[in-house]
Amino acid sequence: MRNLMLSTALALFGTQAFAENRALLIGANEYPNLKQDFWLKGPSNDVKLVETYLTTAAPVPFAPENVTVLADGLPGKQAPTLAAIRTAFADLAQQAQAGDFIYLHFSGHGSQAPALNPETELDGLDELFLPVDIGPWNDSIGTVENALVDDEIGQMIDAIRQKGANVWAVFDSCHSGTVTRAAPSGDEEVRTRQLPPEALGLRSEDMQTATRALPQADPRAKPEAPVDATGPASGSFTAFFAAQTNEVTPEKNLPKGKPNRVPQGVFTYTLFETLAEYPNATYGQLGQEVLRKYAVKNLARSTPLFEGDLDRVVFQGTAGERVAQWPATAEGPNFTIPAGTLHGLAQGMELAIMPNAAAPLDESLGRVTLTSTDTFTATGTAPADLPRGAYLRQVEQAVDYSLTVALPQPGTAPADALADALSVLQDITGPRLNFVAAGEPADLRLAVLPESPRPDALWVLPETGLAEDLSQTPSVSTADKTPDLLAETLGDTLNTMARALNLLRLGDAVGQGSLDVEVEMLTRQGKGQPLVPLSRNDVPRLIPNDEVHVLARNNMDQPVDVNVLYVAANYEISHWFAGRLQPGDALKQGLFRISDDVLGAERMVVVMTPAQPQSPVEDLSFLAQDALELTRGVAGGLEAALRDAGFGAVTRGAIALDAEDDSGPAPGIIQIELRTVPAG
């Protein structure tokens, strides 16, 4: 009996001790059978970034020999043909053992085609990932030649999971949606990873026939995942998608503003930027941070989708809070740390010198300044007394309250009208708004859309310059305005957008803080219906007349003030609640009902600040602002930081990441993304 128990224990120990981390990274750039207009530039850079992260910076070890890369454009790597992808998956399924962790990454074009098995697809369409040897639609077999269909991807993943391995798959491609490329951003910098079905020889009537008789889905329902892995298996499956099946996702030169930036998938870069900052997060926390970055940085209008057991820790690692510190290595007069722009560091940032990783901030030995950063490393001048084994800790998060706006391409009447009004516009907007030439890196882009319903207008687009739903895109007409009136109207539009974006930026910098306050947002579908929680792990969908409520509980021994604000799709900021929670108090408050005035991507902002007994309740109603009219024709403490973000003249600030004294917990800001959609 003892021998049996010992051998069983050794077997269990052996399974854990020899569990492997493996990865398959697929990046498809050039498609010889398609027009070069449809070729991509970023997927090979995506997989190069991911490979470097996994083998040098991941919180769990990935041996280089366990990372397989299929990418055209990278020396020594095999091209991602359909046969090569199938072979790589078969090898993974053969090698995988119980307890292994498998990471899969797909960067390239996606598309859709009529489903081979319509009963397996709610929308009647198969989602496709396109290897580089993709061919056209073939009527005789009813599929696109050499396409990797979502059902087959699911089956290949299930074969790995059946061995007991846990799988995380990331898809940086898109499948449908419409987009108008509008604002130039330099050397064809921005491309979408969506191949229209027509480019594959599919007729529009084929697509319409596939979707015509489908039942109407509940608009609140979570979108269908583009790829499912639902077969019987003992290993878990988690999937991250750059876009839902009716959206597009872009690639552009990243990191923004760096001279050595290269084309990258916006989703891939944002995901691994977040991973570098929060390596011990759960999948759900990671997804929340990605959504927050999308909103704060105005990156793209697509909505990433997250599926699976999101409470698991990423990479099967160990859960933990973010600790922004890194060991310093002295190299002559300089030091190097294994973190860079991917980790949120920038040239000129100050770091505290810590004698060891566990030391509190008040034991810091001084400060150093970063003199250079690249993706994975940063350097600076080392003080003579930099101790061996020292750590450098990030102590503040820089907040840039300025907004860079790219001017429209010259040569059109609206662009000429803006040129005449530009000096007045700059006086109106002040130092907060910086105007740069068309194609320069920018937060917003002004564009003229000759084929739009308003060809004389200046349209305000996100940094990608991609115009999607023009009904939700701000624009200012020019033909009916004098230069002064154009400057006044456009200045008001940009300032209104800047205040809303800066509120989200500040919330991103502050984060949830160290307050022990439980906050939950709830909804119900009309009076008398039960309240149900709004998920934080994806983007909840609400329709007109749905109600939104807040539930908060103060678990601390000091009072906390709570303010709830709402940033609507039209940049309106509503202030819905200000109140104080005494120690042990719970708040259950109805906030508002969704209207049908403007629908789109919106954001709840919950601001929590420690309060002193008998002090006035902090009231942030001064942050409220009216909605932006989308088609414009003729016509010291946290509070100080919020005022700067909304109405002050400050263009930059910094928020402390840790308290250096015992003054109490730091304030916190929770942001919850949601999407309001039509009722039918």
N, C-alpha and C positions, 0 to 999 in steps of 0.2 A: 504493500500500500504506500509506504514511504517513497519507494522508487517511482511509482506511478505519479504521486503528487509532485515529486522533484522533476520528473521528465515533463509533466504538464506545465510546471512553472517555467522551466527552461524554454519550452516551446513558445510560451506566451512572450517571455522576455526576448527570444530570438526574433519573433515577428515584429516587435517594437524596435529592437535595436537595429535591424537590417531593413527597415522600411526605407524606400527610396523616394526622392523627389525627381520627377521627370517632366519634360516639357516638349511640346511640338509647336513651333512658331511658323506660321504661313504668311508670306507677304507677296501678293501678286501685283506687279506694276504694269508690265507691257503685254498687250494682247495682240499677237501678230495677225489674227483673223479679224480684228476690228480696226476701224479708222483710228489714226493716231490721236485724234481729238478725244477719244475715250480712254487713252492710256493715263495711268496714274504715276505719281512721283514719290508718294510718301510711304507706301507699305513696307518697302525694304528698310527705310529708316525706322519705322515702327518696330520691326522685329529686331533690328540692331540695338535699339534702346532697351527693349524688353530682355534680350539676351544678356546685355551688360548688367542690367539690374538684377536679374536672377542669379548670375554667377558672381556678383561682387557685392551687392547691397541688400539682397532679400533677407528677411528675418529668419529664414530657414535655409540650409545649404542646398544649392543646386550644383552638382558636379558638372563641369563643362561637357564631359562626354555623355551626360544624360539630357542634354538640351539639343534637340534636332531642329535645324533651321532649313526651311524650304523657301527660298526667295530669289527671284531674278534680280540682277543688279548688285549682288554682294559677291565679292571674289570667293571662290571655293565652295559656294553653296549651290545645291541642286535647285533647279527651277520648279515651282509648284504646279506641275501638271496634275491632271486627275489621277493618273497612274501612280505618280510619286506620293501624292497625298494618301491614296488608298494603301500603298505599301507601308508608309510611315505609321498609319493607324493600326495596321495589322501587326507591325513590330511592337507597338506599344501594348496592344492587347496580349501579345505573347509574353512580353517582359513583365507586365504588371502583376503584383502580388497584393494580398490583403494588407491594408494599412498604408500602401503607397499613396502618394499624392501626385496627380497629373495636372499640369497646367497646359491649356490649349489656347492659341491666339490666332485669329483669322483677320487679316487686313487685306482689303481688296474690294473689288466691285461686287455688288449684289444686284439681283433683279428678281422678277416674278414671272411665272408662267402658269397656264392652266394646270391644275393639280392632276397628277397621274391617278391618285386615289382621292376623289373629291370628298369622300366621307371623313377623311382625316384632317381636312382644313376648313375652319369656320368661314373663311372668306373665299373658298373655292380655288385658291391659288397656292402653288408651291413657292416657297422662298428659295432662292438660289444663291450659292456662293460660287464665284466664277474663277476657276483655275486659268492659268495663262493660255492653255490650249483650247479654250472655249470655241465652240462652233456655232452655227446658226440653229434656229428652230427647225426640227425635222418632223414634218407632218406624218410621215410613215410610222414613226415610233412614238409620236406624241410627246416629245420632250426636246430640250435644248442639248445639242451634242456636247458631251464632256462637262456638263454642268454638275455641280455637287448639290444635290437636292436636299432640302432640310430633313426629309425622312431618313435618307441615308446617313447624314451626319449624326442624327439621333441614334441610329442603329450602331454606328461605329463607336460612339461614346458608351452606349449600353454594353458593348462587348468588353470594354475596359472596366466598367463598373461591376460587371458580373464576376470579375476576378477579386472583388473586394476593395478596389482602389477608389479613392475619392477624386472627383474631377471638378475643376473650375475652367470654364470656357468663356473667352472674351471675343466678341464679334464686332470689329470696327468696319462695318459695311452697312449699306442700306438697301432697301428693296423696292420702294415705291415713292410716292410723293411727287410734287411738282415744285420747281424752283426757277426763278428768273435770275440769271447772273447779270448784275446790274452795275456795280461800282468796281472799276479797275483797282487792283491792289498790288500791282507790280509783277511783271514777268509771269503772267498767268499763275499767280501765287495760289489762288483758291480754286479747288476742284471739288466736286461732289463724288462720293463713292456709290453712285447709283447709275446703273446702266438702263436706259429706257427699253422696254420690251421691243420697241420698233427696231432698235439697233441689232437685235438678235433675229430679226425677220418675223416677229410676231405681229399679227394684224390686230388692230384695236377691237374688231368685232369678236375675235377669239377671246380676248380678255373680258369683254362685256358679257359674252355668253357664259363664261365661267362664274361670274359674280351675280348674274341677273336675278336668280330665284332664291337668293339667300334670305333667311329670316332676319328681321330687324333686331339687332343686339341691344341690350340695355346700355345706354350711353355712359352709365357710371361704371360699367364692368371694366376690370383691368384688361388692357389689350392682350391679344393672343401673342405668346412668345414666338418669334420667327423660327426657332429651332426647339424641338422637344426631345428629351431623353427620358422616357417614361416606362421603359421595359422593366421586367423584374430584375433587380440587382441589389447587392448588399452595399455597394459603395454609393456615396452621396453625389449629387450633381448640383452645381451652382453655375448660373449663366448670367453674364452681363452683355447687354446689347447697346450699341451706340445710338440706335434709333428704333422707333416702332415701325411697323410694316408700312405705314402711310407717310413716313418722313424720310428726309435725306440727312446725311451727315457729311461734313466737309473735311478736307485736309488743307493745311496752310503752313506757312513757314513759322516755325517755333524754335526756341522760346521767343516771345514777342520782344522786339527791340534789340536783340543780340546780333552782333555782326556776323556770327557764324551760324545763324539759324538755318534750318533745313526743313523741307516739306515733311510734315508729320500729320497723322490722323489727330484731329482735335480731341477725340475721345481717348485714344491711346495715351497721348501726352498728359491729358488731364488726369486720367486714372492713375498713371504711374507717378505723376507729381504728388497726388494725394497719398498713394502708397508710401512714397519716400517720407512724407511728413507724418503719417500714421501707420507705421508698419505692423502694429499689434492690434489693429481694429478688427471688428467683426465685418462680415460682408455688408450687413445692413448699415453700419456706421460709415463704411467706405462709400457706399452708394449715396448716403445723405451728403457727405462732403463733396462728392462729384457734382451732385445737383446744385449744391450751394455755389461751387466755383462757376458752374455754367451761368447761374443767375448773376453773380457778383461781377464776373468778367465779361458778361454779355457775349459769350463765346459762340453760341449757336442756338437756333430756335428749336432744334430737335430735343426730344425728351428721352434720355436713356432709360432702359428698362432692366430690372434686376429680378432674377428668378431663383428659386431654390431655398435651402435652409440658410437664411441670411443671419441667423444668430451664431453661426459657426465663426471661429476666428480665421482670418485669411491665411492661406497656405498651411492650415493645420498648425499654426504657431501658437504662442502663448499670449493670452489677452493682456492688455496693459494700456495705461494712459500714454498720451504723446509726451515724450521727453526729448526736447529739441536740443540735444547736446551730442558732441562727437569727440573722440580722442584726438589730441593734437600731436603731430609728429614734427619735431624740429629738423630742419634741413638747412644747416648753416645759419644765416641771419633770418631765415623765414620759417614759417610753419605751414603745414598742410593738414586739412581735415577731410575725411571721406564724405563730404556733402557739398552740394552746390545749388545751382539754380533749380534743379528738380526738387530740392528740399525747401524751397522758399527763401534761399539766401541770395544776397545781392551785394555787389561792390559798394563799399562804404558802410555796411552794416556793422554795428558793434556787438561783440560777444563777450560774455563774462568768463574769466579764467577761474576754473574750479579745481581744487586740489585732487578731487576724485569724483566719480560719477554720483555718489550718494550725498555729497555735501550740500547743505542748504545754501541758498543764494547769499545770505549775509556773511558767509565765509569765503566769498569770492576774493581772489588775489589781485583783481584789477580788470581792465578791459583791453581788448585788442580790436583792431579795425580790419575788415577784409579788404584786400587790395585788388583781388581778381577772383572771378568765379567762372566755372564752366558747368557742364551738366551734372557731373558727379563729384567734383572737388572744388575746394576754395583755399586760397592762400592769403597770407598777410605777413607783416614783419613781426618776428618773435622777440619778446622782451628778453633781456639777458638772463633773467631769473625764472624763465618758464620752466616749471618743475617737470621732471620725467613722470609720465602717467597722468598729466593734466588733461582735463576735459574743457572744451569751449562750449558754453551754453548760450543759446539764443534767449535774450531777455526782453525783447520788444518786437512787436509786429508793426512794420511800417504801413501806414495808410496813406494812399495817394488820393487826395480829394479833387485833383484836376482831371479834366476829360479832354482827350485828344480827338479832334474832329477832322477827317480828311475832306478836302474840298472836292467838288465834282470835276470831272474831266473838262477842261476848257473847250470852247468852240461851239457851245449851244446858247440859245437865248437865255434860259434860266441861269446858266453858269455865268454869263456876262452880267446879268442883273445882280447876282451875288457879288461879283467882283466890284461893282459900283457901290455896293452897300457894305463891303467888308470892314472898312475902317470904323464905321459907326457900330457895326455888329461887335467888333472887338472891344469898343468902349463900353457897350452894354453888358457884355458877358464878363469882362474883367479877366483877372489872371487865372480863374478857374478853368477856362476853356482855351485850349491851344489849337490853332488851325494850321494844318499841314497840307502839302500838295497831294493830289490824287495819287494813290498807290503807296503812300508812306504808311508805316505802322500807325494804327489809330484805334480808338475805342468805338467810334461811330463813323459812318461814311455817308456823305451827302452825294446823291446821285440823281441824274436826269433819266427818266424812263420813257422814251418816245412812244413805246407801244402800250403804255399804261393808260388808265382812264383819265389821268391828269398829266399830259405830256409837258405842260408848262411849269410843273411843280418841281420843287426840290424834295426828294424823298430821303428820310433819315433811316439808314440801314445799320445792322450790327457790324461788327468789325470784319466779318467775312465778306461783306458787300453782297450777300445773297438775299434777294427779295423773295419772300415766300407768300404769305397771305397779305396782300396789299390792303385789305380792309382793316387790318390791325397794324398797319405801318404808318407812322406819322409822316405828313407831307405838308409843305407850305407852297401855295401858289405864288407866282412871280409876276405874271403879266398884268395883274390888277393892282400893283403896289408901286409906290415911289420907293427909292432906295432907303429912305428913313423908315418907312412903314415896313418894308421887307426886313430890315435889320431888327426892328422892334419885335415883329412877329416871330421870326426865326430865333432871335435871342431868347424870347419867352419860352418857346418850344424846347430849346436845348437846355436852358436852366431848369425847367421843370423835370426833364429827363435826368439831369445831373443830380438833383436833390434825391430822387428816388433811388438811383444807382448808388449814390454815396451812402445812403442809409443801409443798403445791403452790404456795401464794402465794409462799413464799420462793424456791422454784425459779424461779418466773416472774420475780422481781426480780433474781436472780443471773444467770440466763441461762447460756449455754454458756461464757462467760468467754473468756480469751485463751490457754488451755492448748492446746498442740499435741498432743492425744491423740485418736486415732481410736477411736470407740466404735461397735460394731455389735451389734444384738440379732438373734439367730437362733432358728429354731424347727425342730423336726422332728416328724413324725407317728408317734412311737413308736420304739422301739429298732430299730437297724439301718437306719433311713431316713436319707436325706441331710439335712444341715443347710441351711436356706435362710434368707436375710435377711428380717427383718420390715421392711416398708416404713415409711419415715418420712413419705411423701407422702399417706397415707390412714390409715384405722384398720384394722389387720389384725384378722382374725377367727380365734380359736382355739377348739377344742372340747376337752372333757375328754380327758385323757391326752396331749395335745400337750405337748411339752417346750419349755422356753425356755432359751437359752444366751446368754452374753455373750462378745464378742470385742473386746479393747482392745489398742492399741499405743501406747506412749509414744515420741513422736518428739523429745522434748526432751533436754537435757543435765542434767536434774535429776530426782530421783524424784517420783512422783505417787502419792498414796493414792486408791484407788477403793472406794466403797461402793455397793452396789446395794440399793435398797428397792423395795417393791411395795405400792401402795395399791389395795386390792381394792374391789369394788363395795359391800361391807358395811363399809367404812371401816377394815378391818383393815390395819395397817402391818406388813409382814414385812421383816425384814432378812436378805438372802440371801448377802451377800458383803462382806468387808472385806479388802483386801490392798494391797500396794505394788508398783508398777511401777517398776523401775529404768530408767535411760536405755536406750532401745532394746528394752526388754522387751515381750513380747506375752503377753496373758492370754487363754486359751480355757477358759471355765468353764461347766459345766452348773449351772443354778440351781434349777429346780423343774419340776414337772409340773402342768398345769391339772387341778383337781378339779371335781366337779359340785356342790359345796356351794352356792355362790352364783355366779351368772352375771350379767354386765352390763358396764358401762363401767369399765375399770380402767386403771391408769397405772403405768408403770415409771419409777423415779427413779434416775438415776446421778449420784452426787456425786463430784466430782474436786477434790482439794486438793493444792497443791504441798507437798512434804515436805522436811525437812532430813535429811541423812544421819545415821544412828545414832539418830534419834528414834523414839518408839513409833509404830506404825501407827495412824492415826486410825480409831476404831471407833465407828460411829454406831448400834450395836445398841440404845442406850438409846431410840431413837425408835420401836421396835417397840411395837405395842399389839394387844390381842386384838380379834377381830371384834366389831362391834356386833350384838347380838341385835335383829333387825329388828322383832319383835313382842314387846315387853316386857310381861310380866304380873307377878304377884307374884314375887317372887324376892329476850468479845472477838473473836474471829475468827469464821469460819463456824460452828464448833462452838457458840460462844456464841449466835449468831443462831438456829441450829437448836434449841438448848435453849429459847430464848425462844419460838420458834414452837410448840414442843411442850408445854413444862411450866413455863415461867417466868411471872412476873407481868406482864411488859412487854406493853403493848397496842399500841405502835407502835415501829417501828424504821426504819432506813435502810441501804441497801446501796450502797456506792460503785460508780459505773459505770466509773471509770478510776482507776488507781493514780497518786498524786501524787508517788511517789518511785520508786527503782529497786529496790524490794524483791523484784521478780519478778512473774510472771504471776498474775492474779487467779484464784481458784477458779471452778469452773463446775458447773452442774447441768443435766443433759439429762433431759427428760421425753418419754416415748414412750407415746402413747395406744393402747390396744387394746381389743377387745370380745370377751368370752368368750360363746359361744352354745351351745345344746344340740347334741348330736351328730346328732340326727335330727329 
